Amino acid sequence: MARLKVGIIGCGVIGSALAEAIEDRFSRSADLVAVCDLDEDKSRKLVDSLKAKPQILSIDKLIDISELIIEAASKQVSGDIAYKALQHRKDIMVMSVGGLIERQDVLRMAEGGKTHLYIPSGAICGLDGVKAASIGKIKSATLITRKPPRGLEGAPYIIDKRIDLKKIRSETLIFEGTASRAVTAFPKNINVCAALSLAGIGAQKTRVKIFTSPNYKTNIHEIQVEGDFGKLVTRTENVPSPANPKTSFLAPLSAVATLKNILDVVKIGT
Ligand SMILES: NC(=O)c1ccc[n+]([C@@H]2O[C@H](COP(=O)([O-])OP(=O)(O)OC[C@H]3O[C@@H](n4cnc5c(N)ncnc54)[C@H](O)[C@@H]3O)[C@@H](O)[C@H]2O)c1
C-alpha cells in the first residue's frame, strides 16, 4: 500500500500528538510531509522534536504537497482550510469542528466530491450511536457540559456577560441555548456540540447546557438523545490535557484514533 502523505496545520496539543503518533505508531503507512503554524516557534519546536523533518510551509503549499490535511488550528480558519483542501481534491480531517457549523458550502462540497472529510468524535463518546439513530428519526439531542471555571476563561460569552468566574462557589448553569449559539459563545470549548449536531439533527435543533463549579475537577460531557430507537445517554469524564486545560485529553487521542481508522484495513464501530 502506498504511504499516505500527511500535512498538519496547527502545532499545538492535538497537532503535536498526531505528529508524534505518525512517527511512533504509523511509520509504516504514513509520512508527515509538512506542518504549519501561525506561531513559527511552535512549528520549529515540533519539527526539532521529530526524527523525520517535515517541511514548514504556508497553508496553501502544505495542501499542495499533502494527501491528507489535518486541521488542528482554530475555528476561525477550519472552514476555509477544509474548503481549500476539498477544492484541491485532498482528504481533510477537521478538529475545530465549530468552524464547520455555518459552512454548508464545505459540507456540500464534501458530499459532492470523491475526497473525504473526517470529523473525529473529540472529547465525547456516543457518536456511533447518534449516527445510527439518525438513520431513523431523532426527536431531541442535548449536550450537557460541565467544566471547571478555568476551562471557560476568555470565552466571548463570559466576557460579554461580564461573568466573574472567580465568584462562582457552587454548580451554576452558565449557558443554555442552541448548538449554533454555543459555538459562537464558547468557540474554544464547545467543538463537541458541533460534532454532535453534525452527527444528529443539526445545530439549530441540538440543545446545549453548560455548567461550571469550582468543585469540578474534570471536563464532563453528557449526551442525551431520544428518537425512534429509544433513548441514549453517554457521560464522558475528561481529564484536561496537561499542556492546554481547554483541551480534553481524549481529543488528541480521538484524532490519533481517527487517523488509525483511516490507515487501518479493519475498521471498528459505526
Ligand atoms: N473536536 C473536539 O472535540 C476538540 C477538542 C479539543 C480541541 N479542539 C479544537 O482543535 C483545535 C486545536 O486544539 P489544540 O488543543 O491543539 O489547541 P492549541 O492551542 O494547543 O494549538 C493550536 C495551534 O494552532 C495554531 N494556530 C492558530 N490559528 C492558526 C492559523 N490560522 N494557522 C496556523 N496555525 C494556527 C496556534 O498557534 C497553536 O499552535 C482548536 O481549534 C480546538 O478548539 C477540538
PDBQT file of the ligand as one rigid body, heavy atoms in Angstrom, charges set to zero:
ROOT
HETATM    1  N1  LIG A 301     -13.250  18.259  18.301  1.00  0.00    +0.000 N 
HETATM    2  C1  LIG A 301     -13.002  18.357  19.599  1.00  0.00    +0.000 C 
HETATM    3  O1  LIG A 301     -13.601  17.722  20.453  1.00  0.00    +0.000 OA
HETATM    4  C2  LIG A 301     -11.907  19.271  20.039  1.00  0.00    +0.000 A 
HETATM    5  C3  LIG A 301     -11.374  19.121  21.314  1.00  0.00    +0.000 A 
HETATM    6  C4  LIG A 301     -10.340  19.961  21.689  1.00  0.00    +0.000 A 
HETATM    7  C5  LIG A 301      -9.877  20.952  20.833  1.00  0.00    +0.000 A 
HETATM    8  N2  LIG A 301     -10.449  21.092  19.601  1.00  0.00    +0.000 N 
HETATM    9  C6  LIG A 301     -10.013  22.149  18.684  1.00  0.00    +0.000 C 
HETATM   10  O2  LIG A 301      -8.890  21.715  17.968  1.00  0.00    +0.000 OA
HETATM   11  C7  LIG A 301      -8.041  22.836  17.689  1.00  0.00    +0.000 C 
HETATM   12  C8  LIG A 301      -6.632  22.535  18.188  1.00  0.00    +0.000 C 
HETATM   13  O3  LIG A 301      -6.677  22.274  19.580  1.00  0.00    +0.000 OA
HETATM   14  P1  LIG A 301      -5.337  22.268  20.470  1.00  0.00    +0.000 P 
HETATM   15  O4  LIG A 301      -5.686  21.817  21.816  1.00  0.00    +0.000 OA
HETATM   16  O5  LIG A 301      -4.266  21.545  19.719  1.00  0.00    +0.000 OA
HETATM   17  O6  LIG A 301      -5.021  23.824  20.528  1.00  0.00    +0.000 OA
HETATM   18  P2  LIG A 301      -3.620  24.541  20.824  1.00  0.00    +0.000 P 
HETATM   19  O7  LIG A 301      -3.947  25.928  21.248  1.00  0.00    +0.000 OA
HETATM   20  O8  LIG A 301      -2.764  23.710  21.706  1.00  0.00    +0.000 OA
HETATM   21  O9  LIG A 301      -2.929  24.573  19.364  1.00  0.00    +0.000 OA
HETATM   22  C9  LIG A 301      -3.455  25.281  18.288  1.00  0.00    +0.000 C 
HETATM   23  C10 LIG A 301      -2.290  25.712  17.415  1.00  0.00    +0.000 C 
HETATM   24  O10 LIG A 301      -2.816  26.235  16.191  1.00  0.00    +0.000 OA
HETATM   25  C11 LIG A 301      -2.085  27.428  15.870  1.00  0.00    +0.000 C 
HETATM   26  N3  LIG A 301      -2.938  28.268  15.032  1.00  0.00    +0.000 N 
HETATM   27  C12 LIG A 301      -3.980  29.017  15.401  1.00  0.00    +0.000 A 
HETATM   28  N4  LIG A 301      -4.516  29.636  14.334  1.00  0.00    +0.000 NA
HETATM   29  C13 LIG A 301      -3.782  29.252  13.265  1.00  0.00    +0.000 A 
HETATM   30  C14 LIG A 301      -3.824  29.565  11.871  1.00  0.00    +0.000 A 
HETATM   31  N5  LIG A 301      -4.719  30.426  11.381  1.00  0.00    +0.000 N 
HETATM   32  N6  LIG A 301      -2.929  28.978  11.049  1.00  0.00    +0.000 NA
HETATM   33  C15 LIG A 301      -1.981  28.144  11.542  1.00  0.00    +0.000 A 
HETATM   34  N7  LIG A 301      -1.881  27.826  12.854  1.00  0.00    +0.000 NA
HETATM   35  C16 LIG A 301      -2.775  28.370  13.701  1.00  0.00    +0.000 A 
HETATM   36  C17 LIG A 301      -1.730  28.060  17.213  1.00  0.00    +0.000 C 
HETATM   37  O11 LIG A 301      -0.617  28.931  17.101  1.00  0.00    +0.000 OA
HETATM   38  C18 LIG A 301      -1.438  26.828  18.057  1.00  0.00    +0.000 C 
HETATM   39  O12 LIG A 301      -0.072  26.463  17.997  1.00  0.00    +0.000 OA
HETATM   40  C19 LIG A 301      -8.671  24.046  18.389  1.00  0.00    +0.000 C 
HETATM   41  O13 LIG A 301      -9.420  24.807  17.475  1.00  0.00    +0.000 OA
HETATM   42  C20 LIG A 301      -9.578  23.419  19.416  1.00  0.00    +0.000 C 
HETATM   43  O14 LIG A 301     -10.688  24.250  19.713  1.00  0.00    +0.000 OA
HETATM   44  C21 LIG A 301     -11.422  20.258  19.189  1.00  0.00    +0.000 A 
ENDROOT
TORSDOF 0
